[in-house]
Structures are given as structure tokens and as C-alpha cells.
Amino acid sequence: MLSKSILLILTLIFLSACSTTIIHLISRYLNTTQQTDLVALLERHNFKVKLSEHPFPLSITDTTLVFSPLLTDPEALTTLHAILPIAGYPLSRSSALVEGKHWYTKNNIGFYPIPTGVDPFSDTLPAALAHEYKSENCAKNFSLTLSHSGRFRLVTDAGTRQKINGLWRVTEFPYLVLQGTNQFKNFYFEVKQAKLKDQVSHISVITLVPLNSHPLIPPCDVSFGERI
């Protein structure tokens, strides 16, 4: 009898662990404080949180949940609808369908928070510039990665491989600045945006044009492009 009771308890613990709902928090438009507060809130309500900075689907313009129709714990949605508006994220809708290329299975829910006053598709938002940029037709190739956290990584192939890390920010659009160490203080770029088209689709291209010079950085533009 005792062994059956232990087996039942272990089974319940196992099922409980397996059914923990995972929230995929898409933090692309959150600052550090907002992200930390939301993770703490969700974890207090027994959700497991995974962070991501993926671009939002074009169909999502307000705070949204995306989940599978086969969600293991439907009560998770009730909890989210109760706690998120209080935290300042009223839900415009919940979708049990695919949004763009985003879809979730069983005990997974995608949470796409958009803070008040933020236009997720504004070309001037720092989040819209956070990409990996690469040089083309440059004598000394280099790449520049701008992260959502406000940090950058610049890698050059100028004879020997050089890496520079630091902070980046938009000063006054269309200008941004890289701020590194004492050896690399302020380096400015002008942001240029264009819409191109090839035989397949339209392409959104962002080009960063250097405005000053530095011995570690080749005098070349760097670009990022994605199909739209």
C-alpha cells in the first residue's frame, strides 16, 4: 500500500512538472526594468519564462498572447488575463493561431508586450536598428552587431582580427553613436533606410554610414536587409 502511495505522489509531481506552462516573453520593445519586472511577475505565478528578442509579426500591433489550441493548461490564460493588465499590459487579443512565422505547441504561450506609447513598427525606434550589419565591397571587411540591450560588438578583419565592445544609442535620429573604451570613445553613424525589390519580394535595407574615422574601423558602410 505504501509503495502505491509513493508511486502516486511521484506521478503527480511528475505530471505537475511536465505541465508547467512556458511563457516565451518577446522582449524586443522592453527596457531592462520592464523586462525584469515582467519576468518576476510571471515567475511568481509559477510560469517558466524564456526570453527572446525576435521581431514581432506584422499582424501584432498591441500586446498579444499567441498559443496553441491544444494548450495543456487553459487556466494559464485566465491567470495571464488577470495579472497582465494590472501590470500595465492590457491584452488587445489572444490568438490560438499562427502569427506570421510564430506558433506555439501544447504548454507554450508567446507573450508579445508593447509598452504604452511605443509604436512597434516605427523605423526610428532603437529596437528597429538592433541587427547584425555587414560591410560589402570593402577592402577590410567588418561586421557590427547592435543588440537590444544597448550593447554593440564590432569585429574587423584588418590584417589581424580585432573586436571592440561597448554601448550604442540613438542620439537624434538618424544618428547613432558607439561608445567603447578609452581607446575607442565615440564613433558616429548616419542611418539610411530604403525599400528595394527583386524578383522574389520587397526588401527593407538599413545602411549605417560612418561619419568619423578610426584606425580600427574601415571607412565603409555596413548594411542589414530583410525580406518583407
C-alpha positions in Angstrom: 0.0 0.0 0.0 2.8 2.3 1.0 4.6 1.7 -2.3 1.4 2.6 -4.3 1.0 5.8 -2.4 4.6 6.8 -3.1 4.2 5.9 -6.7 1.0 8.1 -6.9 2.8 11.0 -5.3 5.7 10.8 -7.6 3.4 10.5 -10.6 1.5 13.7 -9.6 4.8 15.5 -9.1 6.0 14.4 -12.5 2.8 15.4 -14.2 2.8 18.8 -12.4 6.4 19.4 -13.6 5.6 18.4 -17.2 2.5 20.7 -17.3 4.3 23.9 -16.3 3.3 26.5 -18.8 6.3 28.1 -20.6 5.9 31.8 -21.4 8.0 33.0 -24.3 8.5 36.6 -23.4 9.3 38.5 -26.6 11.1 41.5 -25.0 12.0 43.4 -28.2 10.3 46.6 -27.0 11.0 46.4 -23.3 13.7 48.2 -21.4 15.7 46.4 -18.7 13.4 47.4 -15.9 10.2 46.4 -17.7 11.7 43.0 -18.7 12.9 42.3 -15.1 9.5 43.2 -13.6 7.6 41.1 -16.1 9.8 38.0 -15.6 9.4 38.4 -11.8 5.6 38.7 -12.1 5.3 35.6 -14.3 7.6 33.5 -12.1 5.6 34.5 -9.0 2.6 32.9 -10.7 4.5 29.7 -11.4 5.2 30.2 -15.1 8.6 29.3 -16.6 9.9 32.2 -18.6 12.1 32.1 -21.7 13.3 35.4 -23.2 13.5 36.2 -26.8 14.1 39.4 -28.9 12.6 38.1 -32.2 10.9 40.7 -34.4 7.2 40.9 -34.0 4.9 39.5 -36.7 3.4 42.4 -38.7 -0.1 41.3 -37.5 0.8 42.2 -33.9 0.4 45.9 -33.1 -0.7 45.7 -29.5 0.1 43.5 -26.5 -0.9 40.0 -27.6 -0.8 36.3 -26.4 -0.3 33.6 -29.0 -0.9 30.0 -28.0 -1.8 26.5 -29.3 -5.4 25.4 -29.4 -4.1 22.3 -27.6 -2.8 24.3 -24.6 -2.2 21.8 -21.7 -3.4 24.2 -19.1 -6.2 26.6 -20.2 -6.2 28.1 -16.8 -2.9 29.7 -17.6 -4.7 32.1 -20.0 -7.2 33.1 -17.3 -4.2 33.9 -15.0 -2.5 35.9 -17.6 -5.6 37.9 -18.5 -5.9 38.7 -14.8 -2.4 39.8 -13.9 -1.1 41.4 -17.1 -3.5 44.4 -17.3 -2.7 45.2 -13.7 1.0 45.3 -14.6 0.3 47.8 -17.3 -0.1 45.4 -20.3 -3.8 45.2 -21.3 -4.3 42.4 -23.8 -5.8 43.5 -27.0 -6.3 39.9 -28.0 -5.3 36.3 -27.6 -4.7 34.2 -30.6 -4.9 30.4 -30.9 -3.5 30.7 -34.4 -0.2 31.2 -36.1 1.0 34.8 -36.2 3.4 35.3 -39.1 6.0 32.6 -38.6 5.3 32.4 -34.8 3.4 29.4 -33.4 3.4 27.5 -30.2 2.6 24.0 -29.1 1.0 22.4 -26.0 2.1 24.1 -22.8 3.8 27.1 -24.6 2.5 30.7 -24.8 4.0 33.5 -26.7 3.7 36.9 -24.9 4.2 40.0 -27.0 4.2 43.0 -24.7 4.1 46.5 -26.2 4.5 49.3 -23.6 2.2 52.3 -23.7 3.3 54.9 -26.2 5.5 52.5 -28.2 4.9 52.1 -31.9 6.4 48.6 -32.7 6.9 49.4 -36.3 8.5 52.9 -36.0 11.6 53.0 -38.2 13.2 55.4 -35.7 13.0 53.1 -32.6 16.3 51.7 -31.3 14.7 48.3 -31.5 14.2 48.7 -35.2 18.0 49.2 -35.6 19.1 46.2 -33.5 20.6 43.9 -36.1 23.9 42.5 -37.4 25.3 44.7 -40.1 28.0 43.7 -42.5 30.2 45.5 -44.9 30.3 44.8 -48.7 32.9 45.6 -51.3 35.2 46.8 -48.5 39.0 46.4 -48.6 38.9 45.3 -45.0 35.6 43.7 -44.1 33.9 44.2 -40.7 30.6 43.4 -39.0 28.7 45.4 -36.4 26.1 43.8 -34.1 23.7 46.2 -32.3 21.9 44.4 -29.5 18.5 45.2 -27.9 20.3 45.5 -24.6 22.1 48.6 -25.9 25.5 46.9 -26.3 27.4 46.5 -29.6 30.1 44.2 -30.9 32.3 45.3 -33.8 34.6 42.8 -35.5 37.1 43.8 -38.1 39.4 41.7 -40.3 42.1 44.4 -40.7 45.1 42.1 -41.0 44.5 40.7 -37.6 41.1 40.1 -36.2 40.0 42.9 -33.9 37.0 43.0 -31.6 35.5 46.1 -30.0 32.7 46.0 -27.5 30.7 48.8 -25.8 27.4 50.7 -25.7 25.3 52.2 -28.5 22.4 54.6 -28.6 20.5 56.8 -31.0 21.5 60.4 -30.3 18.9 62.1 -32.5 17.5 60.2 -35.4 19.0 59.5 -37.9 22.3 59.4 -36.0 23.6 56.8 -33.6 26.9 56.6 -31.6 29.1 53.7 -30.5 30.7 54.3 -27.1 33.5 52.0 -26.2 36.6 52.0 -24.1 39.2 54.8 -23.6 40.8 53.7 -26.9 37.5 53.9 -28.7 35.3 56.6 -27.3 32.7 57.9 -29.7 32.1 56.8 -33.2 29.1 58.1 -35.2 26.9 56.6 -38.0 24.1 58.1 -40.0 21.2 55.7 -40.5 19.8 55.4 -44.0 16.8 53.3 -44.8 15.5 52.1 -48.2 12.9 49.7 -49.6 14.2 47.6 -52.6 12.6 44.9 -54.7 13.9 41.9 -56.5 12.3 39.1 -58.4 11.1 37.4 -55.1 9.8 40.2 -52.9 10.4 43.6 -51.3 13.5 44.1 -49.1 13.9 46.5 -46.3 17.5 47.7 -46.1 19.2 49.7 -43.3 22.6 51.2 -44.0 24.9 52.7 -41.5 27.3 55.3 -42.9 30.3 56.2 -40.8 30.7 59.9 -40.0 34.1 60.0 -38.5 37.3 57.8 -38.7 39.1 55.4 -36.5 42.2 53.3 -37.3 40.4 50.1 -36.3 37.3 50.7 -38.5 37.4 50.6 -42.3 35.8 53.7 -43.9 32.9 51.6 -45.3 29.2 51.4 -45.0 27.6 48.4 -43.2 24.1 47.2 -44.1 21.3 44.9 -42.9 18.4 43.7 -45.1 15.4 41.5 -44.6 12.5 40.5 -46.9 9.1 42.0 -46.1 
